[in-house]
Amino acid sequence: MPPADKHRARKRFGQNFLHDANIIERIIQSLDIKKEDSLVEIGPGHGALTDIIVEQCRHLDVIEIDRDLAAEFQWRYSDKDNFILHNTDVLKFDFAANLSTESKYKLIGNLPYNISTPLLFHLFKCKSLFSEMVFMLQLEVVDRICATPGSKNYGRLSIMSQYHCNAAKLFKVPASAFNPQPKVESAIVRLVPLESPEYEAQNSQLLETVVRTAFSQRRKTIQNSLKSLLDKSLLEQVGIDGYRRPETMSLREYVSISNALAQVES
Ligand code: SAM
C-alpha cells in the first residue's frame, strides 16, 4: 500500500530535507562510492541521497527512526534486493550485531543535529566497521570536530574525534539547500577512522573521562579541573605545567595524562 503522500517535517527528528541537486551530488561525490562498496546511511528521510547511492553500491543499510518515512521506503524500494531498512533509533542501533565484518562499510548521513554529539560517540565505539564517514552536521559542530588547541571551538569533541579519526571539513551548505530551512548553518565533514591512533591510550574510556573532566571546568587550570582524578604531581611527571588551561593542551598531552593515570590505577 502506498504511504500517505503528505509527510510533515517533524522537528523532534531534526527533519530538514535536502532539495538542492548540486549539493546532493557534491555530498555523494565526497564519499567516492565504488560498485563493490557496502554502505550505511543514517536518516534517509525522503531519499535525497538514498535514491542515488542505492544504484551505485553493492549493498545499502539505512537506519530511519520515523515510521512513516520507513513505510515510504518499504513501499518504494520493495523491488530492491541490495537494500535493508532498519526502522529504529540510531542511538540504540547495534552496528556490530547488524553489519557484516567481511568488509568495511562507508557511512553517509545528513544527520539530525539534535543527536549529533552522542551519535558520534556511539560510532567511535564501533569505528573499526567503517572505512570512511561523510556527514552533514551543524557548521559549529564541524568546527568543533576539526578545531586545534588554543581555538575557541577546541574541546572534548575535537580531542575524541581526532583520537579516533582523521577529520576534515569539506564545504559549507547554505540553509537554502533544505526544506524546511534550518536556523543554523551546515557543513560537510569527512571522518576516516584510524586503525591505530597516532598516540595510543592504554584505556580509551579513561582518556574520555580525563578529557570530559578537564573540559567540565574549562576556565580553571588543568590541575584544578582534574583534581578529582589525579594529583598535580602526576602532571609534573608527564611534563605538563599544572597552571595551563584545558583548551591549550594537545591530544598527545591528554593521552600522556591518561596513560600515567592508567599506570597508577593498575
Ligand atoms: N537524508 C535526508 C535528506 O538529506 O533530505 C533527511 C535528513 S534529515 C536532516 C534527518 C533524518 O534523520 C530524518 O529522516 C529523520 O527522521 C532521521 N532521524 C532523526 N533522528 C533519528 C534517529 N535517532 N535515528 C535514526 N534516524 C533519525
Boltz pocket constraint, residues with backbone or C-beta under 6 A from the ligand:
constraints:
  - pocket:
      binder: B
      contacts: [[A, 12], [A, 13], [A, 14], [A, 15], [A, 16], [A, 17], [A, 18], [A, 19], [A, 42], [A, 43], [A, 44], [A, 45], [A, 46], [A, 47], [A, 48], [A, 49], [A, 63], [A, 64], [A, 65], [A, 66], [A, 69], [A, 88], [A, 89], [A, 90], [A, 91], [A, 109], [A, 110], [A, 111], [A, 112], [A, 113], [A, 115]]
      max_distance: 6.0
